[in-house]
Amino acid sequence: MNSELATPRTPVLASRLPEVGTTIFSVMSALAQKHGAVNLGQGFPDFDCDPGLVDAVTAAMRAGHNQYPPMPGVPALRQALSAKIERQYGHRYDPDTEVTITAGATQGILTAVLAFVHPGDDVIVLEPCYDSYGPAITLAGGRVVRVPLDPASFRIDFDRLAAALSPRTRAIIVNTPHNPTGTAWPADDRRRLAELLRPTDVLVLSDEVYEHMVFDGAPHASVSGDAELAARSLVISSFGKTYHVTGWKVGHVAAPAPLMAEFRKVHQFNVFTVNTPMQHGLAAWLAEPARYLELPAFYQRKRDRFRAGLAAMRFDLLPCAGSYFQCVDYSRISDLPDQAFCEWLTAEVGVAAIPLSAFYAQAPQRPLVRFCFAKTDATLDEALRRLARL
C-alpha cells in the first residue's frame, strides 16, 4: 500500500469506563458560567487562603525547595501530620513508614484501590457517595457493591451492610463527614463498624477530607480514633479542604506500615511524589493547631447564615452536621427530576446546585439537591436573594 494515499485513522478502542462521561460538577459549573449564576454547585471556596500560607510556600521556593522531595513526602510534613493525628485522635502513625503525602485525596483513594483490589474482588460503597469511588474500583477490576444509607437519616444501615459482606469483600469505602448529605458519624457508628468487621479481613478506606468541619461541638469520629479500625484502615484527608486551597491538590494517607508499604508501591508509579515547596509551606503551617481547630466554628457560622435564609423559603432543609454542604428537598417548589431542576434553577433563578442523583448509580425517588456554602457572606447573601424569588 502507498503510505502517501492511506487515510489517517484512530484505532477504535473499548473504553475502560464506558458508562462515565463528564462529571456533573463540570457540567453545572459550565452552565453557571454561561448564565452568570451564583455557583453553589462545585465544592470549593470562593475566598482566598490565609496570605501567610502563600508566604510560607514562597519562602520555601526561595529557599531552594524546588526539586523532587522523597517519594513518601517531605519528612517535616509527615512528622507534623503524625503529631497532629496523635494529638487529635490518640493514635500515632510512624511518620517514616505510615504517612504518605498524595496529589490530593482523590489520588489517595484511587491509589489505595489499585493497591489492594484485585480483579473479582468486591468493594462496598455506601450510597449516595462521592463519584470517584465507583470508577476507581472498576479500573482495578473490582465489583462495586452499593449499600444504600438509610433514606431518611442517611445513617449507615448496619443490617444491610452485614448482608452485603461476603468472602469476596476486599474493602469498604466510608466517608465522614459525608459528601453529599452533610451527615457525620457518631462514635457509636464507628464502634458498630469495628464489631461488624472484627471476624473479617476487610479493609477500610476512610475518606475524611472534611474532618475539620464537624459542627455543634461534636467531635470528628475518625477511624484513627478506634484502635481496632485503625489497624485495618487507610485514612485519607485533604490539605486543600482544610486550608481553602483546593487547587493545590495536596492530600495525605495514614495507615499501618504493612498497608502503607503496599500503598507506596503503587504511589511511586502513580505520581511518584508531590509538589515540593507546597509541602514545606504546609509543614510550617501545621505548626499552629488553631489554624484547623478554628475551622468548625468558621464553617458553622456560614452554615447557620445560609440555613437561616433558606428556612424562609419553600425548601425543606436536611440536617447538616458536617462538611460544607447543605441538602434540601425541593418538592414544594417543583416536580422536575433533580438534574432538570438544577438546570432550571441555574438558568432561570441564577443559582447553581448539584442534583443528588449524581451520587447514585440509580436516581433516588426523593427530590434533593446539594448547595455548597463554602463561600463569602456576600456570595451566600446574593444566592439567597435570588432564591427568594422562589
Disulfide bonds with the S-S distance in Angstrom:
none
